[in-house]
């Protein structure tokens, strides 16, 4: 299975992008092959394009955080362009405040794979989901012709799910914290000390076998933190440092699990 990865970012997420890319580079070093694309925001761009990635700038209105029918249409247009260029089996959309530790959660049988947005919402969470490349042209065409069926401020993850189902696609939706390694975690970032730099680290070992971890959910960042995006990046890097130096890092645990399966 071949994959192209699109990371959506903007200037305010420059600090998170580093550990996000670090995790992907470790996956590449472990044998996974994929191309990485950065979709930056022209209204608030990164200070400079990251090395080793294909860099794009998007000019459509993101409505604060990838919201709205115009955003969904724009994302599908970029996905279609990348699918035509790379010819992958799947395109994986990723937020840069999220760390991907494995790819076994992607189901080749379905048009979309991801993690439940919420227990009562039958859509993939926008932090990380994969779309089968063969279905993207139809999804894009539907979104262009039927944009009136998408709310003007629809969250992109819901809009993407609506477009997928509209063209007959089905989705594999993993439960958060489901048994086994196909799970994701919303990291609670703890409380900073007076400097705002030292974090109360979670028990990283508890997340070792999860394949997707997100650090930037506003519901899990302490309200006293003045710069949530920078703080999320601090926690991300703390986890990446742990996984690199700990004898039972997330990558070693997952590799062992695959060998035993």
C-alpha positions as CSV (number, residue, x, y, z in Angstrom):
1,X,0.0,0.0,0.0
2,X,1.5,3.3,-1.1
3,X,0.6,6.5,0.8
4,X,1.0,10.3,0.3
5,X,0.7,12.4,3.4
6,X,-0.6,16.0,3.5
7,X,0.0,18.0,6.6
8,X,-2.1,21.1,6.9
9,X,-0.3,23.9,8.8
10,X,0.1,27.6,9.2
11,X,2.6,30.0,10.9
12,X,1.2,29.5,14.3
13,X,1.9,25.7,14.1
14,X,5.5,26.0,13.1
15,X,6.7,24.6,16.5
16,X,4.4,21.6,16.2
17,X,5.5,20.7,12.7
18,X,9.0,19.7,13.9
19,X,8.0,16.8,16.1
20,X,5.2,15.8,13.7
21,X,7.7,15.4,10.9
22,X,10.2,13.7,13.2
23,X,7.7,10.9,13.8
24,X,7.1,10.5,10.1
25,X,10.8,10.4,9.4
26,X,11.2,7.6,12.0
27,X,8.4,5.7,10.2
28,X,10.3,6.1,6.9
29,X,13.5,4.9,8.6
30,X,11.6,1.8,9.8
31,X,10.7,0.9,6.2
32,X,7.5,2.7,5.4
33,X,7.6,4.5,2.1
34,X,5.6,7.7,1.5
35,X,5.9,11.3,0.3
36,X,5.2,14.2,2.6
37,X,3.3,17.3,1.4
38,X,2.9,20.5,3.4
39,X,-0.2,22.5,2.8
40,X,0.5,26.0,4.2
41,X,-1.8,28.9,4.6
42,X,-1.0,32.0,2.4
43,X,-2.8,34.2,4.9
44,X,-0.5,33.1,7.8
45,X,2.4,31.1,6.3
46,X,5.2,29.2,8.0
47,X,8.4,31.3,8.4
48,X,10.1,29.0,5.8
49,X,9.2,25.8,3.9
50,X,10.4,22.6,5.7
51,X,13.2,20.6,4.0
52,X,12.5,17.3,2.5
53,X,8.8,17.9,1.8
54,X,6.8,19.1,-1.2
55,X,5.5,22.5,-0.2
56,X,2.1,23.9,-1.2
57,X,0.4,27.1,-0.3
58,X,-3.4,27.2,-0.2
59,X,-5.3,30.5,-0.6
60,X,-8.9,29.5,0.3
61,X,-10.5,30.7,3.5
62,X,-9.9,28.2,6.2
63,X,-12.4,29.9,8.6
64,X,-10.0,29.6,11.5
65,X,-9.4,25.9,11.5
66,X,-10.1,24.1,8.3
67,X,-13.9,24.8,8.3
68,X,-16.4,25.5,5.6
69,X,-17.5,24.2,2.2
70,X,-14.9,26.3,0.4
71,X,-12.2,24.6,2.5
72,X,-13.5,21.1,1.9
73,X,-13.6,21.8,-1.9
74,X,-10.1,23.2,-1.7
75,X,-8.7,20.3,0.2
76,X,-10.2,17.8,-2.2
77,X,-8.8,19.8,-5.2
78,X,-5.3,19.5,-3.6
79,X,-5.8,15.8,-2.8
80,X,-6.9,15.2,-6.4
81,X,-3.8,17.0,-7.7
82,X,-1.5,15.0,-5.4
83,X,-3.2,11.7,-6.3
84,X,-2.6,12.4,-10.0
85,X,1.0,13.3,-9.4
86,X,2.0,10.6,-6.8
87,X,-0.4,7.8,-7.8
88,X,-0.7,6.5,-4.2
89,X,-3.3,4.0,-2.9
90,X,-4.2,6.4,-0.1
91,X,-3.8,10.0,0.8
92,X,-3.4,10.6,4.6
93,X,-4.5,14.0,5.9
94,X,-2.7,15.0,9.1
95,X,-2.8,17.9,11.5
96,X,0.7,19.0,12.5
97,X,-0.2,18.8,16.3
98,X,-0.5,15.0,15.8
99,X,2.1,12.2,15.9
100,X,1.7,9.1,13.7
101,X,3.4,6.0,15.1
102,X,2.0,3.4,12.8
103,X,-0.2,2.9,9.7
104,X,-1.9,-0.4,10.4
105,X,-5.2,1.4,11.1
106,X,-5.7,2.1,7.4
107,X,-8.1,-0.3,5.9
108,X,-7.5,-1.0,2.1
109,X,-11.1,-2.2,1.8
110,X,-12.8,1.1,2.5
111,X,-12.7,4.6,1.0
112,X,-11.8,6.2,4.4
113,X,-10.1,5.1,7.5
114,X,-9.7,7.1,10.7
115,X,-10.8,7.6,14.3
116,X,-14.3,8.4,15.5
117,X,-14.8,12.1,15.8
118,X,-17.1,11.5,18.8
119,X,-19.1,8.5,20.0
120,X,-22.3,10.1,18.6
121,X,-20.8,11.3,15.3
122,X,-20.2,8.8,12.5
123,X,-17.2,10.7,10.9
124,X,-13.4,10.5,11.0
125,X,-11.7,12.9,13.3
126,X,-9.8,15.6,11.3
127,X,-6.5,15.1,13.2
128,X,-5.7,12.1,11.0
129,X,-7.6,10.2,8.4
130,X,-6.8,8.4,5.1
131,X,-8.8,8.6,1.9
132,X,-8.5,6.1,-0.9
133,X,-7.0,7.9,-3.9
134,X,-9.3,6.3,-6.4
135,X,-12.3,7.8,-4.7
136,X,-11.0,11.4,-4.5
137,X,-11.9,12.5,-8.0
138,X,-15.6,11.5,-7.5
139,X,-15.6,13.2,-4.0
140,X,-14.1,16.4,-5.5
141,X,-16.6,16.4,-8.3
142,X,-19.5,15.9,-5.9
143,X,-18.3,18.7,-3.6
144,X,-18.0,21.1,-6.5
145,X,-21.4,20.3,-7.9
146,X,-23.2,19.9,-4.6
147,X,-21.5,22.5,-2.3
148,X,-25.0,23.8,-1.3
149,X,-25.4,20.5,0.6
150,X,-22.5,21.4,2.8
151,X,-22.9,24.1,5.5
152,X,-20.9,27.2,4.8
153,X,-19.0,26.6,8.1
154,X,-19.0,22.7,8.1
155,X,-15.9,21.3,9.9
156,X,-13.7,19.7,7.2
157,X,-13.7,16.3,8.8
158,X,-17.5,16.1,8.6
159,X,-17.6,17.6,5.1
160,X,-15.1,15.0,3.9
161,X,-17.1,12.2,5.4
162,X,-20.3,13.6,3.8
163,X,-18.6,13.7,0.4
164,X,-17.2,10.2,0.8
165,X,-20.6,8.7,1.6
166,X,-22.3,10.8,-1.1
167,X,-20.3,8.9,-3.8
168,X,-20.9,5.5,-2.1
169,X,-17.8,5.2,-0.1
170,X,-17.6,3.5,3.3
171,X,-15.4,4.2,6.3
172,X,-13.4,2.3,8.8
173,X,-13.8,4.2,12.1
174,X,-11.7,3.1,15.0
175,X,-12.8,3.8,18.6
176,X,-10.5,6.0,20.7
177,X,-8.7,3.7,23.1
178,X,-10.1,0.5,21.5
179,X,-8.3,-2.6,22.4
180,X,-5.1,-3.4,20.6
181,X,-2.7,-1.0,18.9
182,X,-5.3,0.6,16.5
183,X,-6.1,3.4,18.9
184,X,-5.4,7.0,19.4
185,X,-4.8,9.2,22.4
186,X,-5.7,12.7,23.3
187,X,-2.8,13.7,25.5
188,X,-3.7,15.7,28.6
189,X,-1.0,18.2,28.8
190,X,-1.0,18.8,32.5
191,X,-0.3,22.0,34.3
192,X,2.8,24.2,33.6
193,X,5.0,25.6,36.2
194,X,5.6,29.3,36.6
195,X,7.8,29.4,33.6
196,X,5.2,27.8,31.4
197,X,7.9,25.5,29.9
198,X,8.0,22.5,32.3
199,X,5.2,20.0,31.7
200,X,3.6,17.5,34.0
201,X,4.3,14.6,31.8
202,X,1.7,11.9,31.3
203,X,2.7,8.2,31.7
204,X,4.1,8.0,28.3
205,X,4.3,4.2,28.5
206,X,0.5,4.1,28.6
207,X,0.5,5.4,25.0
208,X,3.3,3.2,23.7
209,X,1.2,0.9,21.5
210,X,-1.1,3.6,20.1
211,X,-0.7,4.5,16.5
212,X,-1.9,8.1,16.5
213,X,-1.5,10.6,19.3
214,X,-2.8,14.2,19.2
215,X,-1.5,16.9,21.4
216,X,-3.3,20.1,20.4
217,X,-6.9,19.5,21.4
218,X,-8.0,22.6,23.1
219,X,-10.1,20.6,25.6
220,X,-7.0,19.0,26.9
221,X,-4.7,22.0,27.3
222,X,-4.7,23.8,30.6
223,X,-6.6,27.1,30.4
224,X,-3.7,28.9,32.2
225,X,-1.4,28.3,29.2
226,X,-0.8,31.6,27.3
227,X,0.5,30.0,24.1
228,X,-1.3,26.7,23.6
229,X,0.2,25.9,20.2
230,X,3.8,26.4,21.4
231,X,3.0,24.4,24.6
232,X,1.5,21.6,22.6
233,X,4.8,21.5,20.6
234,X,6.7,21.3,23.9
235,X,4.7,18.2,25.0
236,X,5.0,16.6,21.5
237,X,8.8,17.0,21.7
238,X,8.9,15.6,25.2
239,X,7.1,12.5,24.0
240,X,9.4,12.1,20.9
241,X,12.4,12.4,23.2
242,X,11.0,9.8,25.5
243,X,10.3,7.4,22.6
244,X,13.8,7.8,21.3
245,X,15.7,7.3,24.5
246,X,13.5,4.9,26.5
247,X,14.5,1.3,26.2
248,X,10.9,0.3,25.6
249,X,10.0,3.1,23.2
250,X,6.7,3.2,21.4
251,X,8.5,2.0,18.2
252,X,10.1,-1.0,19.9
253,X,6.9,-2.0,21.5
254,X,5.0,-1.8,18.2
255,X,7.7,-3.7,16.3
256,X,7.6,-6.5,18.9
257,X,3.9,-6.6,18.7
258,X,4.0,-7.1,14.9
259,X,6.6,-9.8,15.2
260,X,4.5,-11.7,17.7
261,X,1.2,-11.3,15.7
